[in-house]
Amino acid sequence: RIIAMPDVKELFVQPAASDAGTAIGAASYASERAGVSVEKMEHVYLGPSYTTEQCIEACEAYPEDVTWQHLENTTQQTAEILNAGNPVSWFQGRMEFGPRALGNRSILGSPNHSGVADRINAQIKYRERWRPFCPSMLDTVAAEILQTDHPSPYMTFTFNVAESWKSRIPEVVHEDGTARAQVVTKATNPRYYSLLEEMEKLTGNGVVLNTSLNRRGEPMVCNPTDALNMFFGSDLEYLVMEDILVTKP
């Protein structure tokens, strides 16, 4: 509603607007006091990252037998798994700062597959079905879906979904016809963007269901061992860590 006001050109909501965000406020205050202007926040990929080799080492050191394979084309092969109606644990690049999974520590699903949200709930999230799952989408289709070109990189805004899209991505549209969306750009997350492009090729929709990579009541996964603990402690069947695919026997 604020964004829709005629005098509002653009609204920014700091994506870690909890106790964690006080560090940003303190640093911004100190920076301005020192005469150094605060730069625009471009993304939240500020946490640690891990190589494919480190992910393999974590698999080999894990106390349970881990079945894994190299992926030749990670985004294409992951999109094929998603397109078959399977949720995928997606562990890539630098961890997000703040409470939102924005394509690097995520559980993904294909939003045009009826029931995928229920599968994610049954396999790991165990939360009330009325609580909506959110979409990540290509910037090239966002304006058509959300009926605005307002930036939304952090899942901090809710938009009315265009009627023509409600039936195309039903698993990420709330009962009131809205979606709390992340609009993805190639500049900020090229691998996630590539995955969305592969989904668009397969489904016609450059959109995925995106929820945080964690079990209920636990913090978001950070490192490869965290991801394996979460994976083997749930009913999820696919875990993509950098360029390897982990499955269960």
C-alpha positions in Angstrom: 0.0 0.0 0.0 2.9 2.4 0.7 4.5 1.6 -2.6 1.2 2.3 -4.4 0.9 5.8 -2.9 1.4 8.4 -5.7 4.1 10.4 -3.8 6.3 7.3 -3.2 8.8 6.7 -5.9 10.7 3.9 -4.3 10.6 2.2 -0.9 13.6 0.5 0.8 13.2 -2.0 3.7 16.5 -3.1 5.2 16.4 -6.9 4.7 17.8 -7.8 8.1 15.5 -5.5 10.0 15.8 -7.4 13.3 18.4 -7.4 16.1 21.0 -8.4 13.5 20.3 -5.2 11.6 21.4 -3.0 14.5 25.0 -3.6 13.4 24.2 -1.9 10.1 22.6 1.0 11.9 25.5 1.5 14.2 28.0 1.2 11.3 26.0 3.6 9.2 25.8 6.1 12.0 29.5 5.9 12.7 30.3 6.2 8.9 28.2 9.3 8.5 29.7 10.9 11.7 33.1 10.3 10.1 32.0 12.0 6.9 31.9 8.8 4.8 28.6 8.4 2.9 26.8 5.1 3.2 26.7 3.3 -0.1 23.6 1.7 -1.5 23.0 -1.9 -0.4 23.2 -4.0 -3.6 22.8 -7.5 -2.2 22.9 -9.6 1.0 25.4 -12.3 -0.1 27.9 -11.4 2.6 28.4 -14.7 4.4 30.9 -17.6 3.8 31.1 -19.6 0.7 32.5 -23.1 0.0 34.0 -24.7 -3.1 32.9 -27.9 -4.7 36.0 -29.6 -3.3 35.1 -28.5 0.2 31.6 -29.9 -0.3 33.0 -33.2 -1.5 35.3 -33.3 1.6 32.3 -32.8 3.8 30.5 -35.7 2.1 33.5 -38.0 2.6 34.0 -37.0 6.2 30.3 -37.4 7.0 29.5 -40.3 9.4 26.8 -41.7 7.2 27.3 -43.0 3.6 26.8 -40.1 1.3 25.9 -40.8 -2.4 27.0 -37.9 -4.6 27.8 -37.2 -8.2 29.4 -34.4 -10.2 27.0 -32.3 -12.2 28.1 -31.3 -15.7 25.5 -28.5 -16.0 24.3 -27.7 -12.5 21.5 -25.3 -13.3 20.1 -27.3 -16.2 20.2 -30.6 -14.3 18.7 -29.0 -11.2 15.9 -27.4 -13.3 15.1 -30.9 -14.6 14.7 -32.3 -11.1 12.5 -29.4 -10.1 10.4 -29.7 -13.3 9.7 -33.3 -12.3 7.9 -32.0 -9.2 10.7 -32.6 -6.7 11.8 -30.1 -4.1 15.6 -29.4 -4.1 17.9 -28.3 -1.4 20.1 -25.6 -3.0 23.4 -24.7 -1.4 25.4 -22.2 -3.5 27.9 -19.3 -3.1 28.0 -16.9 -0.2 25.4 -17.3 2.6 22.7 -14.6 2.9 22.8 -11.9 5.6 19.4 -11.7 7.3 16.5 -14.0 7.8 15.6 -14.5 4.1 16.9 -17.3 1.9 17.5 -15.5 -1.4 18.8 -18.2 -3.7 22.0 -19.4 -1.9 20.7 -21.3 1.1 17.3 -22.3 -0.2 14.8 -25.1 -0.6 13.3 -24.8 -4.1 10.2 -26.1 -5.8 8.5 -25.7 -9.2 5.5 -23.4 -8.4 3.4 -24.7 -11.3 3.4 -28.2 -9.9 0.3 -28.6 -7.7 1.2 -30.0 -4.3 4.9 -29.1 -4.2 4.3 -26.8 -1.3 2.6 -29.6 0.6 5.6 -31.9 -0.2 8.0 -29.4 1.2 5.9 -29.0 4.3 5.7 -32.8 4.7 9.4 -33.4 4.1 10.9 -30.7 6.2 9.0 -27.5 7.1 6.0 -28.9 9.0 4.3 -25.5 9.1 0.7 -24.4 8.7 -0.4 -24.6 5.1 -2.1 -21.2 5.2 1.4 -19.6 5.6 2.4 -18.9 2.0 5.7 -19.9 0.3 7.3 -17.1 -1.7 8.5 -16.9 -5.3 11.9 -15.9 -6.8 11.5 -14.7 -10.3 13.5 -13.3 -13.2 13.6 -9.6 -13.5 12.5 -10.0 -17.1 9.0 -11.3 -16.1 8.6 -9.6 -12.7 6.8 -6.5 -13.9 4.2 -8.6 -15.8 3.7 -10.9 -12.7 3.7 -8.2 -10.0 2.2 -5.4 -12.1 4.9 -3.0 -11.1 8.6 -2.5 -11.8 9.4 -1.5 -8.2 12.6 -3.2 -7.1 12.1 -6.2 -4.8 15.5 -8.0 -4.2 14.9 -9.1 -0.6 11.4 -10.5 -0.3 10.4 -7.6 1.9 7.3 -6.5 -0.2 4.0 -8.1 -1.0 2.4 -7.5 -4.4 -0.8 -8.3 -6.1 -0.2 -11.1 -8.7 -1.6 -10.6 -12.1 -4.7 -12.7 -12.9 -3.0 -14.3 -15.9 -0.2 -15.6 -13.6 -2.2 -16.9 -10.7 -3.0 -20.2 -12.4 0.6 -20.5 -13.8 2.4 -20.4 -10.4 -0.3 -21.3 -7.9 2.0 -22.7 -5.3 3.5 -19.2 -4.5 0.2 -17.2 -4.7 -1.4 -16.6 -1.3 -5.2 -17.0 -0.8 -5.6 -13.3 -1.1 -3.9 -13.2 -4.5 -0.6 -11.8 -3.3 3.0 -12.9 -3.3 6.0 -11.7 -1.3 8.4 -11.9 -4.2 12.2 -11.8 -4.8 13.1 -10.3 -8.1 16.5 -11.8 -9.2 19.0 -10.0 -11.4 21.9 -11.6 -13.2 24.3 -9.0 -11.8 23.7 -9.9 -8.1 23.3 -13.7 -8.4 24.3 -15.1 -11.8 24.0 -18.8 -10.9 20.5 -18.5 -9.4 19.5 -16.4 -12.4 20.7 -19.2 -14.7 18.6 -21.7 -12.8 15.6 -19.5 -13.3 16.3 -19.2 -17.0 16.5 -23.0 -17.2 13.2 -23.2 -15.5 11.7 -20.7 -17.9 12.9 -22.9 -20.8 11.2 -26.0 -19.3 8.0 -24.5 -17.9 7.5 -21.2 -19.6 7.7 -19.6 -16.1 11.0 -18.0 -14.9 9.9 -18.6 -11.3 10.7 -20.9 -8.4 9.2 -21.5 -5.0 11.9 -20.5 -2.5 12.0 -21.1 1.2 14.9 -21.2 3.6 17.3 -24.1 3.9 16.6 -25.3 7.4 14.5 -27.5 9.6 11.7 -26.0 11.7 13.1 -24.3 14.8 16.7 -24.3 13.5 18.8 -21.5 11.9 19.5 -21.4 8.2 22.2 -23.8 7.0 25.7 -22.2 6.7 28.3 -24.8 5.7 28.3 -28.1 3.9 28.1 -30.2 7.0 25.1 -28.2 8.2 23.5 -28.9 4.8 24.2 -32.7 5.2 22.8 -32.7 8.7 19.6 -31.0 7.6 19.3 -33.2 4.5 19.7 -36.5 6.3 17.5 -35.2 9.2 14.6 -34.6 6.8 12.7 -36.5 4.0 14.1 -34.3 1.3 15.6 -36.4 -1.6 17.9 -34.0 -3.5 20.7 -31.7 -2.3 22.7 -29.6 -4.7 25.9 -28.3 -3.2 27.9 -26.2 -5.6 28.5 -28.7 -8.5 27.6 -31.9 -6.8 24.2 -33.6 -6.4 23.7 -35.6 -3.1 20.9 -38.2 -3.0 19.8 -40.9 -0.6 20.2 -44.6 -1.1 
